Amino acid sequence: MNRGVIMSEDNYKAFIGKGFILLSIALTLAVWGFLTYMLTPFTFTLDPFWMYFWAGFTALPIAGTFYVATHMFRLVAVENKRAKSAI
């Protein structure tokens, strides 16, 4: 099977370790909490439960994007470091 330029899952595991995954999950939860807090004034309810519910629900895709971005940053940074050391 020709994979071309697509990285296999084995290469991905070599770049991203368990420690980095735990760190990125912790950072993502912190970003989600911060965004939930920041978005609460923009909800259309005065009930605190629904205010935090809708703010947290709105913060989910942003936090998910942050999680993927941290992994992509790590992949690019490690690949760049390996490319520079090969020169």
PyMOL Python script that loads the backbone (N, CA, C, O; Angstrom):
from pymol import cmd

cmd.read_pdbstr("""\
ATOM      1  N   MET A   1       0.839  -1.176   0.000  1.00  0.00           N
ATOM      2  CA  MET A   1       0.000   0.000   0.000  1.00  0.00           C
ATOM      3  C   MET A   1       0.884   1.238   0.000  1.00  0.00           C
ATOM      4  O   MET A   1       1.795   1.365   0.817  1.00  0.00           O
ATOM      5  N   ASN A   2       0.608   2.135  -0.911  1.00  0.00           N
ATOM      6  CA  ASN A   2       1.391   3.349  -1.051  1.00  0.00           C
ATOM      7  C   ASN A   2       0.805   4.431  -0.149  1.00  0.00           C
ATOM      8  O   ASN A   2      -0.340   4.845  -0.327  1.00  0.00           O
ATOM      9  N   ARG A   3       1.589   4.877   0.806  1.00  0.00           N
ATOM     10  CA  ARG A   3       1.095   5.905   1.731  1.00  0.00           C
ATOM     11  C   ARG A   3       1.514   7.301   1.302  1.00  0.00           C
ATOM     12  O   ARG A   3       1.004   8.280   1.847  1.00  0.00           O
ATOM     13  N   GLY A   4       2.405   7.423   0.365  1.00  0.00           N
ATOM     14  CA  GLY A   4       2.817   8.733  -0.115  1.00  0.00           C
ATOM     15  C   GLY A   4       3.404   9.581   1.001  1.00  0.00           C
ATOM     16  O   GLY A   4       4.293   9.135   1.726  1.00  0.00           O
ATOM     17  N   VAL A   5       2.907  10.799   1.136  1.00  0.00           N
ATOM     18  CA  VAL A   5       3.423  11.713   2.140  1.00  0.00           C
ATOM     19  C   VAL A   5       2.649  11.635   3.451  1.00  0.00           C
ATOM     20  O   VAL A   5       2.982  12.346   4.400  1.00  0.00           O
ATOM     21  N   ILE A   6       1.635  10.798   3.524  1.00  0.00           N
ATOM     22  CA  ILE A   6       0.857  10.668   4.751  1.00  0.00           C
ATOM     23  C   ILE A   6       1.668   9.866   5.756  1.00  0.00           C
ATOM     24  O   ILE A   6       2.176   8.792   5.435  1.00  0.00           O
ATOM     25  N   MET A   7       1.791  10.390   6.981  1.00  0.00           N
ATOM     26  CA  MET A   7       2.551   9.691   8.009  1.00  0.00           C
ATOM     27  C   MET A   7       1.752   8.521   8.543  1.00  0.00           C
ATOM     28  O   MET A   7       0.535   8.604   8.707  1.00  0.00           O
ATOM     29  N   SER A   8       2.438   7.450   8.807  1.00  0.00           N
ATOM     30  CA  SER A   8       1.759   6.309   9.403  1.00  0.00           C
ATOM     31  C   SER A   8       1.544   6.562  10.890  1.00  0.00           C
ATOM     32  O   SER A   8       2.149   7.465  11.467  1.00  0.00           O
ATOM     33  N   GLU A   9       0.694   5.771  11.496  1.00  0.00           N
ATOM     34  CA  GLU A   9       0.398   5.950  12.913  1.00  0.00           C
ATOM     35  C   GLU A   9       1.619   5.654  13.777  1.00  0.00           C
ATOM     36  O   GLU A   9       1.763   6.228  14.857  1.00  0.00           O
ATOM     37  N   ASP A  10       2.500   4.767  13.316  1.00  0.00           N
ATOM     38  CA  ASP A  10       3.717   4.468  14.076  1.00  0.00           C
ATOM     39  C   ASP A  10       4.613   5.698  14.186  1.00  0.00           C
ATOM     40  O   ASP A  10       5.185   5.958  15.244  1.00  0.00           O
ATOM     41  N   ASN A  11       4.737   6.454  13.099  1.00  0.00           N
ATOM     42  CA  ASN A  11       5.542   7.673  13.145  1.00  0.00           C
ATOM     43  C   ASN A  11       4.931   8.693  14.091  1.00  0.00           C
ATOM     44  O   ASN A  11       5.649   9.395  14.801  1.00  0.00           O
ATOM     45  N   TYR A  12       3.633   8.774  14.101  1.00  0.00           N
ATOM     46  CA  TYR A  12       2.944   9.716  14.984  1.00  0.00           C
ATOM     47  C   TYR A  12       3.231   9.387  16.447  1.00  0.00           C
ATOM     48  O   TYR A  12       3.467  10.287  17.254  1.00  0.00           O
ATOM     49  N   LYS A  13       3.211   8.109  16.784  1.00  0.00           N
ATOM     50  CA  LYS A  13       3.487   7.693  18.158  1.00  0.00           C
ATOM     51  C   LYS A  13       4.937   7.986  18.549  1.00  0.00           C
ATOM     52  O   LYS A  13       5.226   8.234  19.719  1.00  0.00           O
ATOM     53  N   ALA A  14       5.846   7.959  17.576  1.00  0.00           N
ATOM     54  CA  ALA A  14       7.244   8.256  17.871  1.00  0.00           C
ATOM     55  C   ALA A  14       7.434   9.735  18.211  1.00  0.00           C
ATOM     56  O   ALA A  14       8.287  10.080  19.028  1.00  0.00           O
ATOM     57  N   PHE A  15       6.641  10.609  17.587  1.00  0.00           N
ATOM     58  CA  PHE A  15       6.766  12.043  17.835  1.00  0.00           C
ATOM     59  C   PHE A  15       6.073  12.481  19.120  1.00  0.00           C
ATOM     60  O   PHE A  15       6.576  13.350  19.832  1.00  0.00           O
ATOM     61  N   ILE A  16       4.936  11.890  19.416  1.00  0.00           N
ATOM     62  CA  ILE A  16       4.112  12.326  20.545  1.00  0.00           C
ATOM     63  C   ILE A  16       4.136  11.243  21.608  1.00  0.00           C
ATOM     64  O   ILE A  16       3.651  10.135  21.379  1.00  0.00           O
ATOM     65  N   GLY A  17       4.696  11.554  22.770  1.00  0.00           N
ATOM     66  CA  GLY A  17       4.748  10.591  23.859  1.00  0.00           C
ATOM     67  C   GLY A  17       3.562  10.750  24.804  1.00  0.00           C
ATOM     68  O   GLY A  17       2.751  11.665  24.667  1.00  0.00           O
ATOM     69  N   LYS A  18       3.484   9.833  25.768  1.00  0.00           N
ATOM     70  CA  LYS A  18       2.381   9.872  26.726  1.00  0.00           C
ATOM     71  C   LYS A  18       2.451  11.111  27.605  1.00  0.00           C
ATOM     72  O   LYS A  18       1.416  11.660  27.984  1.00  0.00           O
ATOM     73  N   GLY A  19       3.644  11.552  27.928  1.00  0.00           N
ATOM     74  CA  GLY A  19       3.787  12.755  28.741  1.00  0.00           C
ATOM     75  C   GLY A  19       3.244  13.990  28.045  1.00  0.00           C
ATOM     76  O   GLY A  19       2.594  14.831  28.666  1.00  0.00           O
ATOM     77  N   PHE A  20       3.517  14.093  26.743  1.00  0.00           N
ATOM     78  CA  PHE A  20       3.002  15.243  26.001  1.00  0.00           C
ATOM     79  C   PHE A  20       1.490  15.170  25.866  1.00  0.00           C
ATOM     80  O   PHE A  20       0.819  16.201  25.904  1.00  0.00           O
ATOM     81  N   ILE A  21       0.947  13.980  25.711  1.00  0.00           N
ATOM     82  CA  ILE A  21      -0.507  13.842  25.621  1.00  0.00           C
ATOM     83  C   ILE A  21      -1.158  14.297  26.920  1.00  0.00           C
ATOM     84  O   ILE A  21      -2.163  15.006  26.894  1.00  0.00           O
ATOM     85  N   LEU A  22      -0.594  13.896  28.055  1.00  0.00           N
ATOM     86  CA  LEU A  22      -1.136  14.341  29.343  1.00  0.00           C
ATOM     87  C   LEU A  22      -1.007  15.853  29.505  1.00  0.00           C
ATOM     88  O   LEU A  22      -1.919  16.504  30.014  1.00  0.00           O
ATOM     89  N   LEU A  23       0.113  16.406  29.079  1.00  0.00           N
ATOM     90  CA  LEU A  23       0.296  17.847  29.146  1.00  0.00           C
ATOM     91  C   LEU A  23      -0.713  18.570  28.258  1.00  0.00           C
ATOM     92  O   LEU A  23      -1.300  19.568  28.674  1.00  0.00           O
ATOM     93  N   SER A  24      -0.917  18.079  27.051  1.00  0.00           N
ATOM     94  CA  SER A  24      -1.859  18.750  26.150  1.00  0.00           C
ATOM     95  C   SER A  24      -3.295  18.620  26.648  1.00  0.00           C
ATOM     96  O   SER A  24      -4.092  19.539  26.457  1.00  0.00           O
ATOM     97  N   ILE A  25      -3.646  17.491  27.289  1.00  0.00           N
ATOM     98  CA  ILE A  25      -4.984  17.355  27.868  1.00  0.00           C
ATOM     99  C   ILE A  25      -5.159  18.348  29.016  1.00  0.00           C
ATOM    100  O   ILE A  25      -6.209  18.980  29.133  1.00  0.00           O
ATOM    101  N   ALA A  26      -4.139  18.488  29.864  1.00  0.00           N
ATOM    102  CA  ALA A  26      -4.216  19.440  30.976  1.00  0.00           C
ATOM    103  C   ALA A  26      -4.338  20.879  30.457  1.00  0.00           C
ATOM    104  O   ALA A  26      -5.136  21.660  30.975  1.00  0.00           O
ATOM    105  N   LEU A  27      -3.556  21.224  29.446  1.00  0.00           N
ATOM    106  CA  LEU A  27      -3.639  22.560  28.870  1.00  0.00           C
ATOM    107  C   LEU A  27      -4.994  22.798  28.218  1.00  0.00           C
ATOM    108  O   LEU A  27      -5.557  23.889  28.319  1.00  0.00           O
ATOM    109  N   THR A  28      -5.517  21.772  27.547  1.00  0.00           N
ATOM    110  CA  THR A  28      -6.823  21.898  26.901  1.00  0.00           C
ATOM    111  C   THR A  28      -7.928  22.099  27.929  1.00  0.00           C
ATOM    112  O   THR A  28      -8.834  22.905  27.714  1.00  0.00           O
ATOM    113  N   LEU A  29      -7.863  21.379  29.037  1.00  0.00           N
ATOM    114  CA  LEU A  29      -8.856  21.579  30.089  1.00  0.00           C
ATOM    115  C   LEU A  29      -8.749  22.984  30.682  1.00  0.00           C
ATOM    116  O   LEU A  29      -9.765  23.595  31.013  1.00  0.00           O
ATOM    117  N   ALA A  30      -7.531  23.494  30.818  1.00  0.00           N
ATOM    118  CA  ALA A  30      -7.352  24.858  31.317  1.00  0.00           C
ATOM    119  C   ALA A  30      -7.925  25.877  30.329  1.00  0.00           C
ATOM    120  O   ALA A  30      -8.577  26.841  30.732  1.00  0.00           O
ATOM    121  N   VAL A  31      -7.680  25.662  29.045  1.00  0.00           N
ATOM    122  CA  VAL A  31      -8.224  26.564  28.020  1.00  0.00           C
ATOM    123  C   VAL A  31      -9.745  26.486  28.009  1.00  0.00           C
ATOM    124  O   VAL A  31     -10.418  27.509  27.883  1.00  0.00           O
ATOM    125  N   TRP A  32     -10.294  25.274  28.142  1.00  0.00           N
ATOM    126  CA  TRP A  32     -11.750  25.116  28.176  1.00  0.00           C
ATOM    127  C   TRP A  32     -12.347  25.843  29.384  1.00  0.00           C
ATOM    128  O   TRP A  32     -13.362  26.527  29.253  1.00  0.00           O
ATOM    129  N   GLY A  33     -11.733  25.703  30.544  1.00  0.00           N
ATOM    130  CA  GLY A  33     -12.221  26.393  31.733  1.00  0.00           C
ATOM    131  C   GLY A  33     -12.149  27.903  31.594  1.00  0.00           C
ATOM    132  O   GLY A  33     -13.080  28.613  31.971  1.00  0.00           O
ATOM    133  N   PHE A  34     -11.039  28.393  31.051  1.00  0.00           N
ATOM    134  CA  PHE A  34     -10.885  29.828  30.850  1.00  0.00           C
ATOM    135  C   PHE A  34     -11.927  30.353  29.871  1.00  0.00           C
ATOM    136  O   PHE A  34     -12.545  31.389  30.117  1.00  0.00           O
ATOM    137  N   LEU A  35     -12.124  29.644  28.761  1.00  0.00           N
ATOM    138  CA  LEU A  35     -13.099  30.090  27.771  1.00  0.00           C
ATOM    139  C   LEU A  35     -14.521  30.002  28.301  1.00  0.00           C
ATOM    140  O   LEU A  35     -15.355  30.851  27.985  1.00  0.00           O
ATOM    141  N   THR A  36     -14.805  28.983  29.104  1.00  0.00           N
ATOM    142  CA  THR A  36     -16.126  28.884  29.716  1.00  0.00           C
ATOM    143  C   THR A  36     -16.381  30.095  30.601  1.00  0.00           C
ATOM    144  O   THR A  36     -17.462  30.683  30.565  1.00  0.00           O
ATOM    145  N   TYR A  37     -15.394  30.460  31.387  1.00  0.00           N
ATOM    146  CA  TYR A  37     -15.522  31.632  32.258  1.00  0.00           C
ATOM    147  C   TYR A  37     -15.693  32.906  31.440  1.00  0.00           C
ATOM    148  O   TYR A  37     -16.513  33.758  31.782  1.00  0.00           O
ATOM    149  N   MET A  38     -14.920  33.043  30.355  1.00  0.00           N
ATOM    150  CA  MET A  38     -14.981  34.258  29.552  1.00  0.00           C
ATOM    151  C   MET A  38     -16.271  34.371  28.743  1.00  0.00           C
ATOM    152  O   MET A  38     -16.714  35.480  28.447  1.00  0.00           O
ATOM    153  N   LEU A  39     -16.879  33.238  28.381  1.00  0.00           N
ATOM    154  CA  LEU A  39     -18.082  33.270  27.543  1.00  0.00           C
ATOM    155  C   LEU A  39     -19.380  33.356  28.334  1.00  0.00           C
ATOM    156  O   LEU A  39     -20.441  33.546  27.738  1.00  0.00           O
ATOM    157  N   THR A  40     -19.331  33.223  29.651  1.00  0.00           N
ATOM    158  CA  THR A  40     -20.577  33.251  30.435  1.00  0.00           C
ATOM    159  C   THR A  40     -21.358  34.564  30.290  1.00  0.00           C
ATOM    160  O   THR A  40     -22.588  34.506  30.274  1.00  0.00           O
ATOM    161  N   PRO A  41     -20.736  35.730  30.186  1.00  0.00           N
ATOM    162  CA  PRO A  41     -21.551  36.947  30.027  1.00  0.00           C
ATOM    163  C   PRO A  41     -22.290  37.025  28.688  1.00  0.00           C
ATOM    164  O   PRO A  41     -23.209  37.831  28.544  1.00  0.00           O
ATOM    165  N   PHE A  42     -21.911  36.218  27.728  1.00  0.00           N
ATOM    166  CA  PHE A  42     -22.501  36.303  26.397  1.00  0.00           C
ATOM    167  C   PHE A  42     -23.628  35.299  26.172  1.00  0.00           C
ATOM    168  O   PHE A  42     -24.117  35.165  25.050  1.00  0.00           O
ATOM    169  N   THR A  43     -24.043  34.600  27.208  1.00  0.00           N
ATOM    170  CA  THR A  43     -25.159  33.665  27.079  1.00  0.00           C
ATOM    171  C   THR A  43     -26.475  34.412  27.280  1.00  0.00           C
ATOM    172  O   THR A  43     -26.505  35.488  27.877  1.00  0.00           O
ATOM    173  N   PHE A  44     -27.567  33.826  26.773  1.00  0.00           N
ATOM    174  CA  PHE A  44     -28.866  34.494  26.809  1.00  0.00           C
ATOM    175  C   PHE A  44     -29.744  33.984  27.946  1.00  0.00           C
ATOM    176  O   PHE A  44     -30.951  33.819  27.771  1.00  0.00           O
ATOM    177  N   THR A  45     -29.158  33.740  29.088  1.00  0.00           N
ATOM    178  CA  THR A  45     -29.913  33.299  30.247  1.00  0.00           C
ATOM    179  C   THR A  45     -29.307  33.903  31.502  1.00  0.00           C
ATOM    180  O   THR A  45     -28.130  34.265  31.529  1.00  0.00           O
ATOM    181  N   LEU A  46     -30.120  34.006  32.534  1.00  0.00           N
ATOM    182  CA  LEU A  46     -29.625  34.521  33.815  1.00  0.00           C
ATOM    183  C   LEU A  46     -29.469  33.422  34.855  1.00  0.00           C
ATOM    184  O   LEU A  46     -28.927  33.662  35.933  1.00  0.00           O
ATOM    185  N   ASP A  47     -29.938  32.220  34.543  1.00  0.00           N
ATOM    186  CA  ASP A  47     -29.791  31.081  35.444  1.00  0.00           C
ATOM    187  C   ASP A  47     -28.333  30.613  35.398  1.00  0.00           C
ATOM    188  O   ASP A  47     -27.829  30.291  34.322  1.00  0.00           O
ATOM    189  N   PRO A  48     -27.646  30.570  36.547  1.00  0.00           N
ATOM    190  CA  PRO A  48     -26.213  30.224  36.538  1.00  0.00           C
ATOM    191  C   PRO A  48     -25.913  28.848  35.946  1.00  0.00           C
ATOM    192  O   PRO A  48     -24.902  28.686  35.262  1.00  0.00           O
ATOM    193  N   PHE A  49     -26.772  27.851  36.194  1.00  0.00           N
ATOM    194  CA  PHE A  49     -26.515  26.522  35.637  1.00  0.00           C
ATOM    195  C   PHE A  49     -26.499  26.572  34.115  1.00  0.00           C
ATOM    196  O   PHE A  49     -25.555  26.088  33.491  1.00  0.00           O
ATOM    197  N   TRP A  50     -27.524  27.147  33.515  1.00  0.00           N
ATOM    198  CA  TRP A  50     -27.599  27.197  32.051  1.00  0.00           C
ATOM    199  C   TRP A  50     -26.557  28.143  31.467  1.00  0.00           C
ATOM    200  O   TRP A  50     -26.092  27.950  30.343  1.00  0.00           O
ATOM    201  N   MET A  51     -26.199  29.156  32.228  1.00  0.00           N
ATOM    202  CA  MET A  51     -25.163  30.072  31.763  1.00  0.00           C
ATOM    203  C   MET A  51     -23.840  29.323  31.577  1.00  0.00           C
ATOM    204  O   MET A  51     -23.200  29.427  30.531  1.00  0.00           O
ATOM    205  N   TYR A  52     -23.440  28.568  32.601  1.00  0.00           N
ATOM    206  CA  TYR A  52     -22.191  27.810  32.501  1.00  0.00           C
ATOM    207  C   TYR A  52     -22.318  26.639  31.519  1.00  0.00           C
ATOM    208  O   TYR A  52     -21.349  26.285  30.848  1.00  0.00           O
ATOM    209  N   PHE A  53     -23.505  26.043  31.436  1.00  0.00           N
ATOM    210  CA  PHE A  53     -23.710  24.950  30.486  1.00  0.00           C
ATOM    211  C   PHE A  53     -23.488  25.423  29.056  1.00  0.00           C
ATOM    212  O   PHE A  53     -22.725  24.810  28.310  1.00  0.00           O
ATOM    213  N   TRP A  54     -24.154  26.517  28.667  1.00  0.00           N
ATOM    214  CA  TRP A  54     -24.029  26.994  27.289  1.00  0.00           C
ATOM    215  C   TRP A  54     -22.649  27.576  27.019  1.00  0.00           C
ATOM    216  O   TRP A  54     -22.135  27.433  25.909  1.00  0.00           O
ATOM    217  N   ALA A  55     -22.050  28.214  27.979  1.00  0.00           N
ATOM    218  CA  ALA A  55     -20.692  28.731  27.789  1.00  0.00           C
ATOM    219  C   ALA A  55     -19.700  27.583  27.630  1.00  0.00           C
ATOM    220  O   ALA A  55     -18.811  27.640  26.780  1.00  0.00           O
ATOM    221  N   GLY A  56     -19.853  26.533  28.454  1.00  0.00           N
ATOM    222  CA  GLY A  56     -18.982  25.367  28.326  1.00  0.00           C
ATOM    223  C   GLY A  56     -19.199  24.628  27.028  1.00  0.00           C
ATOM    224  O   GLY A  56     -18.248  24.137  26.419  1.00  0.00           O
ATOM    225  N   PHE A  57     -20.450  24.545  26.598  1.00  0.00           N
ATOM    226  CA  PHE A  57     -20.764  23.888  25.327  1.00  0.00           C
ATOM    227  C   PHE A  57     -20.173  24.659  24.155  1.00  0.00           C
ATOM    228  O   PHE A  57     -19.702  24.064  23.185  1.00  0.00           O
ATOM    229  N   THR A  58     -20.199  25.977  24.247  1.00  0.00           N
ATOM    230  CA  THR A  58     -19.613  26.814  23.201  1.00  0.00           C
ATOM    231  C   THR A  58     -18.090  26.707  23.207  1.00  0.00           C
ATOM    232  O   THR A  58     -17.461  26.791  22.152  1.00  0.00           O
ATOM    233  N   ALA A  59     -17.500  26.526  24.371  1.00  0.00           N
ATOM    234  CA  ALA A  59     -16.040  26.446  24.479  1.00  0.00           C
ATOM    235  C   ALA A  59     -15.490  25.099  24.010  1.00  0.00           C
ATOM    236  O   ALA A  59     -14.294  24.993  23.738  1.00  0.00           O
ATOM    237  N   LEU A  60     -16.325  24.076  23.908  1.00  0.00           N
ATOM    238  CA  LEU A  60     -15.845  22.743  23.511  1.00  0.00           C
ATOM    239  C   LEU A  60     -15.138  22.717  22.153  1.00  0.00           C
ATOM    240  O   LEU A  60     -14.015  22.219  22.081  1.00  0.00           O
ATOM    241  N   PRO A  61     -15.741  23.231  21.071  1.00  0.00           N
ATOM    242  CA  PRO A  61     -15.020  23.157  19.785  1.00  0.00           C
ATOM    243  C   PRO A  61     -13.743  23.986  19.765  1.00  0.00           C
ATOM    244  O   PRO A  61     -12.778  23.625  19.091  1.00  0.00           O
ATOM    245  N   ILE A  62     -13.731  25.091  20.497  1.00  0.00           N
ATOM    246  CA  ILE A  62     -12.518  25.912  20.548  1.00  0.00           C
ATOM    247  C   ILE A  62     -11.412  25.152  21.283  1.00  0.00           C
ATOM    248  O   ILE A  62     -10.258  25.157  20.855  1.00  0.00           O
ATOM    249  N   ALA A  63     -11.771  24.502  22.388  1.00  0.00           N
ATOM    250  CA  ALA A  63     -10.791  23.723  23.140  1.00  0.00           C
ATOM    251  C   ALA A  63     -10.332  22.513  22.330  1.00  0.00           C
ATOM    252  O   ALA A  63      -9.159  22.143  22.380  1.00  0.00           O
ATOM    253  N   GLY A  64     -11.241  21.899  21.591  1.00  0.00           N
ATOM    254  CA  GLY A  64     -10.859  20.775  20.727  1.00  0.00           C
ATOM    255  C   GLY A  64      -9.884  21.198  19.648  1.00  0.00           C
ATOM    256  O   GLY A  64      -8.939  20.472  19.339  1.00  0.00           O
ATOM    257  N   THR A  65     -10.107  22.361  19.079  1.00  0.00           N
ATOM    258  CA  THR A  65      -9.178  22.897  18.081  1.00  0.00           C
ATOM    259  C   THR A  65      -7.822  23.176  18.705  1.00  0.00           C
ATOM    260  O   THR A  65      -6.788  22.941  18.079  1.00  0.00           O
ATOM    261  N   PHE A  66      -7.818  23.673  19.932  1.00  0.00           N
ATOM    262  CA  PHE A  66      -6.563  23.915  20.645  1.00  0.00           C
ATOM    263  C   PHE A  66      -5.809  22.606  20.858  1.00  0.00           C
ATOM    264  O   PHE A  66      -4.589  22.561  20.700  1.00  0.00           O
ATOM    265  N   TYR A  67      -6.531  21.531  21.218  1.00  0.00           N
ATOM    266  CA  TYR A  67      -5.907  20.223  21.438  1.00  0.00           C
ATOM    267  C   TYR A  67      -5.231  19.720  20.158  1.00  0.00           C
ATOM    268  O   TYR A  67      -4.091  19.258  20.192  1.00  0.00           O
ATOM    269  N   VAL A  68      -5.935  19.814  19.046  1.00  0.00           N
ATOM    270  CA  VAL A  68      -5.361  19.373  17.768  1.00  0.00           C
ATOM    271  C   VAL A  68      -4.184  20.264  17.385  1.00  0.00           C
ATOM    272  O   VAL A  68      -3.185  19.776  16.857  1.00  0.00           O
ATOM    273  N   ALA A  69      -4.294  21.557  17.644  1.00  0.00           N
ATOM    274  CA  ALA A  69      -3.209  22.484  17.305  1.00  0.00           C
ATOM    275  C   ALA A  69      -1.948  22.197  18.107  1.00  0.00           C
ATOM    276  O   ALA A  69      -0.842  22.321  17.582  1.00  0.00           O
ATOM    277  N   THR A  70      -2.099  21.810  19.390  1.00  0.00           N
ATOM    278  CA  THR A  70      -0.906  21.477  20.170  1.00  0.00           C
ATOM    279  C   THR A  70      -0.203  20.258  19.598  1.00  0.00           C
ATOM    280  O   THR A  70       1.027  20.208  19.565  1.00  0.00           O
ATOM    281  N   HIS A  71      -0.968  19.281  19.149  1.00  0.00           N
ATOM    282  CA  HIS A  71      -0.354  18.087  18.566  1.00  0.00           C
ATOM    283  C   HIS A  71       0.311  18.400  17.230  1.00  0.00           C
ATOM    284  O   HIS A  71       1.404  17.907  16.950  1.00  0.00           O
ATOM    285  N   MET A  72      -0.334  19.206  16.413  1.00  0.00           N
ATOM    286  CA  MET A  72       0.272  19.564  15.137  1.00  0.00           C
ATOM    287  C   MET A  72       1.529  20.399  15.354  1.00  0.00           C
ATOM    288  O   MET A  72       2.512  20.237  14.630  1.00  0.00           O
ATOM    289  N   PHE A  73       1.508  21.290  16.344  1.00  0.00           N
ATOM    290  CA  PHE A  73       2.709  22.066  16.652  1.00  0.00           C
ATOM    291  C   PHE A  73       3.847  21.150  17.075  1.00  0.00           C
ATOM    292  O   PHE A  73       4.988  21.329  16.649  1.00  0.00           O
ATOM    293  N   ARG A  74       3.534  20.170  17.913  1.00  0.00           N
ATOM    294  CA  ARG A  74       4.562  19.230  18.378  1.00  0.00           C
ATOM    295  C   ARG A  74       5.133  18.428  17.198  1.00  0.00           C
ATOM    296  O   ARG A  74       6.347  18.250  17.097  1.00  0.00           O
ATOM    297  N   LEU A  75       4.265  17.953  16.320  1.00  0.00           N
ATOM    298  CA  LEU A  75       4.743  17.187  15.162  1.00  0.00           C
ATOM    299  C   LEU A  75       5.664  18.023  14.279  1.00  0.00           C
ATOM    300  O   LEU A  75       6.725  17.556  13.864  1.00  0.00           O
ATOM    301  N   VAL A  76       5.263  19.245  13.994  1.00  0.00           N
ATOM    302  CA  VAL A  76       6.068  20.111  13.137  1.00  0.00           C
ATOM    303  C   VAL A  76       7.376  20.483  13.822  1.00  0.00           C
ATOM    304  O   VAL A  76       8.426  20.508  13.178  1.00  0.00           O
ATOM    305  N   ALA A  77       7.325  20.773  15.123  1.00  0.00           N
ATOM    306  CA  ALA A  77       8.542  21.164  15.841  1.00  0.00           C
ATOM    307  C   ALA A  77       9.554  20.021  15.886  1.00  0.00           C
ATOM    308  O   ALA A  77      10.746  20.246  15.674  1.00  0.00           O
ATOM    309  N   VAL A  78       9.095  18.801  16.157  1.00  0.00           N
ATOM    310  CA  VAL A  78      10.015  17.663  16.227  1.00  0.00           C
ATOM    311  C   VAL A  78      10.555  17.333  14.839  1.00  0.00           C
ATOM    312  O   VAL A  78      11.740  17.034  14.692  1.00  0.00           O
ATOM    313  N   GLU A  79       9.705  17.385  13.829  1.00  0.00           N
ATOM    314  CA  GLU A  79      10.169  17.102  12.468  1.00  0.00           C
ATOM    315  C   GLU A  79      11.167  18.165  12.009  1.00  0.00           C
ATOM    316  O   GLU A  79      12.151  17.837  11.346  1.00  0.00           O
ATOM    317  N   ASN A  80      10.927  19.427  12.350  1.00  0.00           N
ATOM    318  CA  ASN A  80      11.860  20.494  12.008  1.00  0.00           C
ATOM    319  C   ASN A  80      13.194  20.304  12.705  1.00  0.00           C
ATOM    320  O   ASN A  80      14.248  20.521  12.107  1.00  0.00           O
ATOM    321  N   LYS A  81      13.151  19.898  13.971  1.00  0.00           N
ATOM    322  CA  LYS A  81      14.380  19.659  14.731  1.00  0.00           C
ATOM    323  C   LYS A  81      15.182  18.498  14.112  1.00  0.00           C
ATOM    324  O   LYS A  81      16.407  18.564  14.007  1.00  0.00           O
ATOM    325  N   ARG A  82      14.476  17.452  13.711  1.00  0.00           N
ATOM    326  CA  ARG A  82      15.164  16.310  13.075  1.00  0.00           C
ATOM    327  C   ARG A  82      15.740  16.690  11.717  1.00  0.00           C
ATOM    328  O   ARG A  82      16.827  16.241  11.352  1.00  0.00           O
ATOM    329  N   ALA A  83      15.023  17.504  10.978  1.00  0.00           N
ATOM    330  CA  ALA A  83      15.519  17.930   9.655  1.00  0.00           C
ATOM    331  C   ALA A  83      16.753  18.804   9.803  1.00  0.00           C
ATOM    332  O   ALA A  83      17.695  18.676   9.020  1.00  0.00           O
ATOM    333  N   LYS A  84      16.767  19.690  10.794  1.00  0.00           N
ATOM    334  CA  LYS A  84      17.924  20.552  11.011  1.00  0.00           C
ATOM    335  C   LYS A  84      19.142  19.769  11.482  1.00  0.00           C
ATOM    336  O   LYS A  84      20.272  20.093  11.114  1.00  0.00           O
ATOM    337  N   SER A  85      18.917  18.735  12.299  1.00  0.00           N
ATOM    338  CA  SER A  85      20.049  17.939  12.787  1.00  0.00           C
ATOM    339  C   SER A  85      20.595  17.021  11.697  1.00  0.00           C
ATOM    340  O   SER A  85      21.738  16.573  11.792  1.00  0.00           O
ATOM    341  N   ALA A  86      19.811  16.735  10.676  1.00  0.00           N
ATOM    342  CA  ALA A  86      20.276  15.875   9.587  1.00  0.00           C
ATOM    343  C   ALA A  86      21.161  16.627   8.601  1.00  0.00           C
ATOM    344  O   ALA A  86      21.889  16.014   7.821  1.00  0.00           O
ATOM    345  N   ILE A  87      21.097  17.948   8.636  1.00  0.00           N
ATOM    346  CA  ILE A  87      21.887  18.747   7.682  1.00  0.00           C
ATOM    347  C   ILE A  87      23.336  18.790   8.088  1.00  0.00           C
ATOM    348  O   ILE A  87      24.149  19.414   7.406  1.00  0.00           O
TER     349      ILE A  87
END
""", "prot")
cmd.dss("prot")
cmd.show_as("cartoon", "prot")
cmd.util.cbc("prot")
cmd.orient("prot")
